[in-house]
Amino acid sequence: MIRKGTCVIAGLVVLLAAGCGSGSNSSGSGEVTVTLGEQNGSGQSGTATLTKDGDRTMVAIELQGASATMASLPQPAHIHEGSCAQLDATPAYGLSDVKDGSSTSTVDAKLDDLREGAFAINVHKSTEEIQTYVACGDIGTGESDGGGSPYSY
């Protein structure tokens, strides 16, 4: 009888120990959602979902609020060093153009490196108006700049 009880207790201890390491944290989950806030009165905002893909990161952008004319134009998107409030003008990683509000790309950067560094995702109005940013979000914090960024390179 004592033996059976000991086995049950040992089994419970093993189950509890296995469960201790299963807590979630944002860098271990393999996915981060970044809020893309409106910039320069564009009316566009949305999200970028970054998913770990080994030593690479898949970036899926979804934007809402574009006029029919704007939605039909390809909108360049990039990952820049810095924050939405202070971007390095030279892109660190190019992303596929946003078309009809969506874009999916894979970049040669680890998700954890993007999260731990100072990086932001931004979307431009069009190829012709590349100097005008329409949406931006800081990767490390997962936050947008609140729409207050005046930047229009």
N, C-alpha and C positions, 0 to 999 in steps of 0.2 A: 504494500500500500504506500509506503513512504517513497519507494522507487518511482511509482507512477506519478505522484505529486511532484517529485523533483523534476521529472521529464516535462511535465506541464509548465512548471515555473521556468525551466531552462528555455523551453520553446517560446514562452512569452517574452523573456529577456532578449532572445534573438530577434523576434519580430519588432520589439521596441527599438532595439539598436539599429535595425535596418531602416526604420522610419525616421530616425533622427537626421539623416542626411538628405531628406527629400524636400526640405524647405525651398521655396522659390526665391530667386533673386533675379534682377533684370538682366545681368550680364550672363547668367547661367541658363536663362530660358531660351536663348537662341533667337529671340525676336524682340524688337523694340519698335514702338510706334511713336513717330515724331509729328507733332501738330504743326502744320504749315499755315502761318498767319498771313492775312492779307497785307499787301504793301502797295503804296502809291495809288490808293483809291481804285484798285483793280476789281474789287468785288470777288476775287478768287481766294479760296482757302481750302484746306483739306488735310490729308495725312500722307506721310511716307512711312511705309512699313519696311524695316530693315530686318533681314533674316540671315542668320549665320549659315554659310555654305562652305564648310571647311575653313580654308584660309582666305575665303572670299566672302562677299556680302551681297545678297540680292536686295535691290531697292525697288519697291513698288509704290508709285505715286498715284494718288487719287485726288483730283481737284474738282471743286464745284464752284458755280457762280460765274462761269465765263459766258459772255454773250455768244450767240450762234456764230458770229463772224470770228471772234477770238478763238472759240473752241475748234474751228476748222483749220486754224493755222498751227503749224508745229511750234511748240514753245520749248526752247532749249532749257535744260536743267543740269545742274552741277552740284557737286559737293565741294565746298570751299573751306580752307582753313579759316579759323576765326569764329565769330558769332554773327547772328543776323544784324546786330547793332554795329559790328565792325568786321566786315568780310575782307579777306585778302582778295583782290580783284582777279587774280589768276586762279582758275579752277584747279583743285587738287585731283578730282576725278570727274570725268564726263559721264553724264547719264543720257539715256535715250530721250529724245524729244517727247514732251507730253503732247499727245494727240487725242482730241475728243475727251480730255480730262484724265487720261491714263498714260502711264509709262512704266515699263519694267526693264531693269538693267541689272547687271552683275559687275561689281567692281573688285579689283585686286587689292582688297584691304580687309583685314579681320574686323569683325563687328566690335570686338572688345577694344581694338585700337581706335576705331572711330568714336566710340563712346567715351573713352578715357582722354582722348585728345580734345582739342577745341576745333570742332567742325560744324558746319551748317549746310543744309540743303536749300538751294534757291531755284526758283523758276523765273524765266524771263518772259516778257510779253510776246516776243516773236524774234525770228532771226534778224529781221529788218530793224527792230527796236530792242536789240540785245542789251542796251544800256539801262532798260527799264525793268526793274524787278517787280513781279506781281505777287509772289508768295515766298515765305522763308520760314525755316524752323531749325533750331539748334539741336544737334544730335545728342550731345552729352547729357543734356537736361531733358530732352524730349519735349521742350517747350518752344512756342513761337515767340517772336519778339513783341507780341501783343498788338501788332499792326502799326506800331508807332515809328518804325524805321523810315527815315526820310531818304534812304539811299536809292539813287537812280543813276548808275554810272553812265 
